[in-house]
């Protein structure tokens, strides 16, 4: 590295802002209003989650950072580490860009899978405000998170099972697990 080169280990602010604008809680609110109550179904949330992660994958590659570059080099050199670390980067970008959190609480991260919590959810709050408590407690939004996580791993050709171990209504946080199929 020459003195004129600098490495960024942070997420690009422009990427974070774009994801927030396009897929943050207020963007979800706008889509709910535009779709109307009858159209806000599990399929609606599944589509939202896949679009959210698709855009995250696109922008995450466009706005690479030093951590990602080092990880890709390590994967290339060792032939290991890709699971779950490469797709995890995109899961973290998606949540850090759209939710009121500073870190993604990781419960487990290794060859057996990725497990993380979402203790605060702007989506759940918006759904409750727009669709009501009963609708929100049914947690149709889980399909957005499950679909987003599934796509992050499928994109890198990992066959995984994505599950939900805890829910906001019952546990006051959501917890997702992604394990090799």
N, C-alpha and C positions, 0 to 999 in steps of 0.2 A: 504494500500500500504506500503510495507516495503521499507527501504532505498535503497535496491538493485533493486527495480522495477522502471522503468521509462515508462511513457506513451508518445507515439508519437501522436501528433495531425496533423502531416504533412503527405502528400502523400509519399509513399515509392519511393525514387529516382530510384531504379531499375525498379519498375513498370512503372513509367513515361518514363524512357528511352526505355523500351521494346515497349511500345505503340507508342512512337515517331518513333522508328526504323521500326516497322511493319505497322503503319498506318498514319504516319506523311505526310506532303506534298511531301517529296522526295520519299516516298514509293508509294504514289499516282502517281507521275510522272513516276516511273518505271513501274507501272501497265498499265498506259496509253500507254507508248511506247511499252510494250510487247503485249498489246491487239491490237494496231493499230487503226487508226482513225475510221474505219467503226464499230468497236466493242464498241466504247466509247459512250454508250447510257444511257438513264435514267435507264434501267435495270442494266447496269454496275455499276452505282452509287448506286442504291438501294442495290445491292449485297455487294458493298464495305461498305456501312453504317451498314448493318446488321452484317457483319464480324467484323467491327471495334467495334461495341457495344458488340458483343458476346465475343470478346477477353477482352474488358474492364470489363465486368461482371465477367469473369473468374479471371482475375488478381486482380480486386477490392476486391473479396472475399478472394483471396489468401493473399493479402497484406492489411489486415484490419488495421484500425487505431483507436485510442481511441474515436474519435468523432463518428465513425460508431458504435462502440461497445455500447456507451452510448445511441445512437439513437435507436438501436435494443432493448436495455433493456427498454427504455421508451415506445416503441411501445408494447412490451410484457406486461408491467405493466398497461398501460392505454388502450390498444386496439385501440388507435388512433395514429395519427402522421405519419403512414406509407406513406400515400399519402399527398403530393408528395415527402416528404423528403428522403425516402430511394432510389427511383429511381433517384432522383435529384443528389444524390451523384455520381452515375455512369455517368450521363450526364456531370457533372462537371469534373470528372476524364478524360473522353474521350476528352473533349475540352482543358482542361489544359495541357494534355499530347501531343497534336498534333497541337495546334494553338499558334500563337505569342501573348499570353495574360497571365496576372498574376492572373486575377479573371474573373469569368463569370458574366457579368452584368445582375443582376436579376431585372426584371421589376415588377413581381408579384410572390408571393410564398405563397400558403395557400390552404385551402380546395377547393377553386374554380379553382385552377390550378397553373401551373408553366409557366411563360413567361420569356424568356431571350433573350438577344441580342448577336450577334457575330459581333463586330465592325471591326475586322481584320480577314481575312481568308486566310490562306496559301493555302488552296485547290483552292479557286477562282483564286488566283494569278498563281498557277501552271497550271490550266486549260487554263487560258488566254495565258500563254506562250507556252503551248504545242498545244492547239487546236484553238487558235485565239480569238480575241475580240468578234466577232459575236457569236461564239459558247458559250463562257463564259457568255455573256449577256443573253442568253436563259436560263441560270441557271439550267442545267440538274443536277448539283451537289446537288440541294435542296433535291433530292431523297436520297442522302447519309445521310443528317442530319435528314430528316423526318423519314427515316427507322431506324436510330440509336435511335432516341428519342422514337419511337413507341416500339422498342424492349426493351428498358430499363424499360418501364412501363409494357409491356406484361409479361416480365420475372417475375415480382412480382404480376401478375394476376390482373392488373388494366385495365379496359376497358376504353380507352381514345380516344379522337379525337386530332390529332396532326395537327396543321396548321402553315402556314407561314404568318406573318403579315407585314413583310417588307423585301425587297430584296436589295442585294448589288448594283446591277446596278441602281435601282431607288432611293434608300434611303441611300446608302453608308454604310449600315450595313444590316445584316439579323436578323430577329426577329422571334422566334418560340413560339407557344403557345400549351400547353398540358393541356387539360381539360377533366374532367370525361365525358364519353359518356352518 
